[in-house]
Amino acid sequence: MVELGKMLLFIGLAIAFIGLVLVLAGRFMPWLGNLPGDFRYETENVRVYFPLATMLLISIVGSILLNLIIRLLNR
């Protein structure tokens, strides 16, 4: 039961950290989310936004960072 509590605490802290990064990214990188490849469709009653290019960029950067962290921890 203690291990479950530690795991939930870790997951909560990770989610809070990711939220903080997203808030700061929106403030200091306003181009993020407006890349050419982010699809936007708007009418009077409908608004659809699909940030494909932003998701790909975040995925690539995240993969590189996680690979670097894993390689540093395995030494």
MODELLER restraints for C-alpha pairs under 7 A, 6 or more apart:
rsr = mdl.restraints
at = mdl.atoms
rsr.add(forms.Gaussian(group=physical.xy_distance, feature=features.Distance(at['CA:26:A'], at['CA:32:A']), mean=6.81, stdev=0.5))
rsr.add(forms.Gaussian(group=physical.xy_distance, feature=features.Distance(at['CA:32:A'], at['CA:54:A']), mean=6.51, stdev=0.5))
rsr.add(forms.Gaussian(group=physical.xy_distance, feature=features.Distance(at['CA:33:A'], at['CA:51:A']), mean=6.17, stdev=0.5))
rsr.add(forms.Gaussian(group=physical.xy_distance, feature=features.Distance(at['CA:33:A'], at['CA:54:A']), mean=5.68, stdev=0.5))
rsr.add(forms.Gaussian(group=physical.xy_distance, feature=features.Distance(at['CA:35:A'], at['CA:53:A']), mean=6.27, stdev=0.5))
rsr.add(forms.Gaussian(group=physical.xy_distance, feature=features.Distance(at['CA:35:A'], at['CA:54:A']), mean=6.60, stdev=0.5))
rsr.add(forms.Gaussian(group=physical.xy_distance, feature=features.Distance(at['CA:37:A'], at['CA:52:A']), mean=6.01, stdev=0.5))
rsr.add(forms.Gaussian(group=physical.xy_distance, feature=features.Distance(at['CA:37:A'], at['CA:53:A']), mean=4.92, stdev=0.5))
rsr.add(forms.Gaussian(group=physical.xy_distance, feature=features.Distance(at['CA:38:A'], at['CA:50:A']), mean=5.82, stdev=0.5))
rsr.add(forms.Gaussian(group=physical.xy_distance, feature=features.Distance(at['CA:38:A'], at['CA:51:A']), mean=4.12, stdev=0.5))
rsr.add(forms.Gaussian(group=physical.xy_distance, feature=features.Distance(at['CA:38:A'], at['CA:52:A']), mean=5.12, stdev=0.5))
rsr.add(forms.Gaussian(group=physical.xy_distance, feature=features.Distance(at['CA:38:A'], at['CA:53:A']), mean=5.48, stdev=0.5))
rsr.add(forms.Gaussian(group=physical.xy_distance, feature=features.Distance(at['CA:38:A'], at['CA:54:A']), mean=6.82, stdev=0.5))
rsr.add(forms.Gaussian(group=physical.xy_distance, feature=features.Distance(at['CA:39:A'], at['CA:49:A']), mean=5.81, stdev=0.5))
rsr.add(forms.Gaussian(group=physical.xy_distance, feature=features.Distance(at['CA:39:A'], at['CA:50:A']), mean=4.99, stdev=0.5))
rsr.add(forms.Gaussian(group=physical.xy_distance, feature=features.Distance(at['CA:39:A'], at['CA:51:A']), mean=6.03, stdev=0.5))
rsr.add(forms.Gaussian(group=physical.xy_distance, feature=features.Distance(at['CA:40:A'], at['CA:48:A']), mean=5.79, stdev=0.5))
rsr.add(forms.Gaussian(group=physical.xy_distance, feature=features.Distance(at['CA:40:A'], at['CA:49:A']), mean=4.52, stdev=0.5))
rsr.add(forms.Gaussian(group=physical.xy_distance, feature=features.Distance(at['CA:40:A'], at['CA:50:A']), mean=6.34, stdev=0.5))
rsr.add(forms.Gaussian(group=physical.xy_distance, feature=features.Distance(at['CA:41:A'], at['CA:47:A']), mean=5.85, stdev=0.5))
rsr.add(forms.Gaussian(group=physical.xy_distance, feature=features.Distance(at['CA:41:A'], at['CA:48:A']), mean=5.09, stdev=0.5))
rsr.add(forms.Gaussian(group=physical.xy_distance, feature=features.Distance(at['CA:41:A'], at['CA:49:A']), mean=6.43, stdev=0.5))
rsr.add(forms.Gaussian(group=physical.xy_distance, feature=features.Distance(at['CA:42:A'], at['CA:48:A']), mean=6.35, stdev=0.5))
